[in-house]
Structure formats: C-alpha cells, structure tokens
Amino acid sequence: MKTQYYTASSLDGFIADAHDSLEWLFPLGDVNETSYPTFIREVGALAMGSTTYEWMLRHVIGGPSPQPWPYQQPTWVFTSRTLPAVPGADIRFARGDVRPVHDSMRAAAQGKNVWIVGGGDLAGQFYDQGLLDELFVQIGSVTLGSGKPLLPRSIVSPPLRLVSVRAVGTGFAELHYEMPHTPSPLTPEARHG
C-alpha cells in the first residue's frame, strides 16, 4: 500500500493554468496510452483539494456532455467551505491536518494504494507529514508561464529517486519517482533524535 501523487504538469511545472483550467492538457495525448489504466486499478481511496473537486463538478459532472462521477473508490475532498456532494458518489469532506484523514483513507483502501489527485499544495501537505511515497507525473510538451505549481515544496536533500521514464506519444514524458522520507517535525523520531 502506497500513497501516490499521480498528475500531469506542463514543462514549466504547472498542473493548471492561472485560471485553474486543464484545457491545455487534453490535446497532448490519450490517457489510455499512459500508465493511468494500470494505476487506477490499484487505487483504493482518493484525496483532492476543493479546486480540483470544483473543476470536476463544472467540467465532468456539469460539463457540456455530463458524465457520471468517474471513481468508485471513496474520495476525500479537503475544503474549508461547504461544497455540494455528487449523488451516488462516496465523497467525504475533510479539513485540517491530513494525517488523521490519511489513516481513514488507508483503512478504506483495504490494502490498495491511496491517490492524491491534486492539487500540488495538498500533495505537499502529505509530503510534509512523511506520508507521500511516490510521484507519477506526465510532463506535457507545453509551457504555461504561470498557474498552479506541481509540488510547491523544496525537496533537495535527499532528492527524489527516479524510478522510470517513458515517452507517451509526442505529447508527454511520463516520470515515476520515489519520494524521500525524512521524519516530520511532529513525529516521535524527530522529537527524540
């Protein structure tokens, strides 16, 4: 069981443009050619921030061609606001520290992986607590200039460990990293040296 941040990013490191749009992403390739179909089969629970959730409400559930909620797995949405639920979907709203919610997610995942869908700051909160195991990122062959950063954290020493790289058509390079594990300042190991 691993906690994984699986996402796409522009070449200059943004997962969404300055208007929280993902429209830049879709012309670059077919998701079925990436590792996503294999990845999602091993996911038992998901977490996403409110911006990601609201984008899905606008563009997937309520878009021009409305689709059903795409996940069967229980999904935690981190938000400080009251947001509408999707009828028939297992959506749980959370706020505050990610650590106790992560415990609930791992229990619900029943031995499968936990997917941090996005955004980057939410993935960073899991990283800050020493809970993030892997990063999968499809680097798109576009630059956005500004927007929502992939992972707004300084991770230098130790660096991420590159596991694999592969080309996905001409639009993406798919990178898989293992995250370094350093004790969180809140862990007993950090308090007692």
C-alpha positions as CSV (number, residue, x, y, z in Angstrom):
1,M,0.0,0.0,0.0
2,K,1.5,3.3,-1.1
3,T,0.3,6.9,-1.1
4,Q,0.9,8.3,-4.6
5,Y,0.6,11.7,-6.2
6,Y,-0.3,11.0,-9.9
7,T,-0.8,14.0,-12.1
8,A,0.2,15.9,-15.3
9,S,2.3,19.0,-15.5
10,S,3.4,21.5,-18.1
11,L,7.1,21.5,-19.0
12,D,7.5,24.6,-16.7
13,G,5.9,22.9,-13.7
14,F,2.2,23.8,-13.6
15,I,-0.7,21.4,-13.2
16,A,-3.3,24.0,-14.1
17,D,-3.1,27.4,-15.7
18,A,-3.6,30.7,-13.9
19,H,-7.4,30.3,-14.3
20,D,-7.4,26.8,-12.8
21,S,-8.0,25.3,-16.3
22,L,-6.8,21.9,-17.5
23,E,-7.7,22.6,-21.1
24,W,-4.0,22.7,-22.1
25,L,-3.7,19.0,-21.2
26,F,-6.3,17.3,-23.4
27,P,-4.8,17.9,-26.9
28,L,-1.5,16.3,-25.8
29,G,-2.4,12.7,-25.8
30,D,-4.6,9.8,-24.9
31,V,-4.8,8.9,-21.2
32,N,-5.2,5.2,-22.2
33,E,-1.7,5.3,-23.6
34,T,-0.2,6.3,-20.2
35,S,0.2,4.2,-17.0
36,Y,-3.2,5.5,-15.8
37,P,-5.4,2.4,-16.6
38,T,-3.0,0.2,-14.7
39,F,-2.5,2.8,-11.9
40,I,-6.2,3.3,-11.2
41,R,-6.9,-0.4,-10.8
42,E,-4.6,-0.4,-7.7
43,V,-6.2,2.7,-6.1
44,G,-8.5,2.1,-3.1
45,A,-9.1,5.7,-1.9
46,L,-8.5,9.2,-3.3
47,A,-7.9,12.7,-1.9
48,M,-8.3,16.0,-3.7
49,G,-8.5,19.7,-2.9
50,S,-11.5,21.8,-3.4
51,T,-10.2,23.5,-6.6
52,T,-9.8,20.1,-8.2
53,Y,-13.2,18.9,-7.0
54,E,-14.9,22.1,-8.2
55,W,-13.2,21.7,-11.6
56,M,-14.7,18.2,-11.8
57,L,-18.1,19.4,-10.9
58,R,-18.0,22.1,-13.6
59,H,-16.3,20.1,-16.4
60,V,-17.1,16.4,-15.8
61,I,-20.4,16.3,-13.9
62,G,-21.9,19.5,-15.2
63,G,-20.0,19.9,-18.4
64,P,-21.4,20.2,-22.0
65,S,-21.5,16.4,-22.1
66,P,-22.3,15.5,-18.4
67,Q,-20.5,12.4,-17.2
68,P,-21.1,10.4,-14.0
69,W,-18.6,10.7,-11.1
70,P,-15.6,8.8,-12.5
71,Y,-14.5,7.0,-9.3
72,Q,-15.9,4.0,-7.5
73,Q,-13.4,4.5,-4.7
74,P,-14.2,6.6,-1.6
75,T,-12.9,10.2,-2.2
76,W,-11.9,12.7,0.4
77,V,-12.3,16.4,-0.6
78,F,-10.2,18.7,1.5
79,T,-12.0,22.1,1.9
80,S,-12.8,24.8,4.4
81,R,-16.0,25.6,2.6
82,T,-19.3,23.8,2.2
83,L,-19.4,22.2,-1.2
84,P,-22.2,20.1,-2.9
85,A,-21.9,16.4,-3.0
86,V,-22.4,14.2,-6.1
87,P,-25.4,12.0,-5.7
88,G,-24.5,8.3,-5.6
89,A,-20.7,9.0,-5.2
90,D,-18.8,8.1,-2.0
91,I,-17.5,11.6,-1.3
92,R,-16.3,12.6,2.2
93,F,-15.4,16.2,3.1
94,A,-12.4,16.9,5.3
95,R,-10.5,19.8,6.7
96,G,-7.4,20.4,8.7
97,D,-4.4,18.1,9.3
98,V,-4.0,15.4,6.6
99,R,-2.6,12.8,9.0
100,P,-5.8,11.5,10.7
101,V,-7.6,11.6,7.3
102,H,-4.8,9.6,5.8
103,D,-5.4,6.9,8.4
104,S,-9.1,6.8,7.5
105,M,-8.1,6.6,3.8
106,R,-5.7,3.8,4.3
107,A,-8.4,1.8,6.2
108,A,-10.9,2.4,3.4
109,A,-8.4,1.5,0.7
110,Q,-8.2,-2.1,2.1
111,G,-4.7,-2.8,1.1
112,K,-4.8,-0.8,-2.2
113,N,-3.0,2.5,-2.8
114,V,-4.1,6.0,-1.8
115,W,-4.1,8.5,-4.7
116,I,-3.5,12.2,-4.1
117,V,-5.3,13.6,-7.1
118,G,-4.3,17.2,-6.6
119,G,-3.6,20.0,-6.2
120,G,0.1,20.4,-5.6
121,D,-0.3,22.0,-2.2
122,L,-2.5,19.2,-1.0
123,A,0.2,16.7,-2.2
124,G,2.7,18.9,-0.4
125,Q,0.8,18.6,2.9
126,F,1.0,14.8,2.6
127,Y,4.7,15.1,1.9
128,D,5.2,17.4,4.9
129,Q,3.8,14.7,7.1
130,G,6.1,12.0,5.6
131,L,3.0,10.3,4.1
132,L,3.8,10.6,0.3
133,D,5.6,7.6,-1.2
134,E,5.6,8.2,-4.9
135,L,5.1,10.8,-7.6
136,F,3.9,9.9,-11.1
137,V,3.9,12.9,-13.5
138,Q,3.2,13.2,-17.2
139,I,5.2,16.2,-18.3
140,G,3.3,17.8,-21.2
141,S,5.1,19.4,-24.1
142,V,3.7,22.8,-23.4
143,T,4.6,25.8,-21.2
144,L,2.0,27.8,-19.4
145,G,4.1,30.6,-17.9
146,S,2.1,30.7,-14.7
147,G,-0.5,28.7,-12.8
148,K,-0.8,26.2,-10.1
149,P,2.6,24.6,-9.3
150,L,3.2,20.8,-9.5
151,L,4.5,20.5,-5.9
152,P,5.2,23.8,-4.1
153,R,7.9,22.4,-1.7
154,S,11.6,22.5,-1.6
155,I,12.8,18.8,-1.9
156,V,16.6,18.9,-2.3
157,S,18.4,16.7,0.1
158,P,17.7,13.9,-0.2
159,P,16.3,14.3,-3.7
160,L,13.5,12.3,-5.3
161,R,14.7,9.0,-6.7
162,L,13.9,8.5,-10.4
163,V,12.4,5.0,-10.9
164,S,11.4,5.2,-14.6
165,V,10.9,7.4,-17.7
166,R,9.0,6.7,-20.8
167,A,7.7,8.6,-23.8
168,V,3.9,8.7,-24.3
169,G,3.4,9.7,-27.9
170,T,4.9,13.1,-28.8
171,G,3.0,14.9,-26.1
172,F,4.2,13.5,-22.8
173,A,7.2,12.2,-20.9
174,E,6.0,10.0,-18.0
175,L,8.2,10.2,-14.9
176,H,7.9,7.9,-11.8
177,Y,9.7,9.0,-8.7
178,E,10.0,7.6,-5.2
179,M,9.8,10.3,-2.5
180,P,12.5,10.8,0.1
181,H,11.3,10.0,3.6
182,T,12.5,12.4,6.2
183,P,10.9,12.5,9.6
184,S,8.2,15.1,10.0
185,P,8.9,17.6,12.9
186,L,5.8,16.1,14.5
187,T,7.0,12.5,14.6
188,P,8.4,10.8,17.7
189,E,11.7,10.2,15.7
190,A,12.1,13.9,15.1
191,R,11.3,14.8,18.7
192,H,13.7,12.3,20.2
193,G,16.5,12.5,17.6
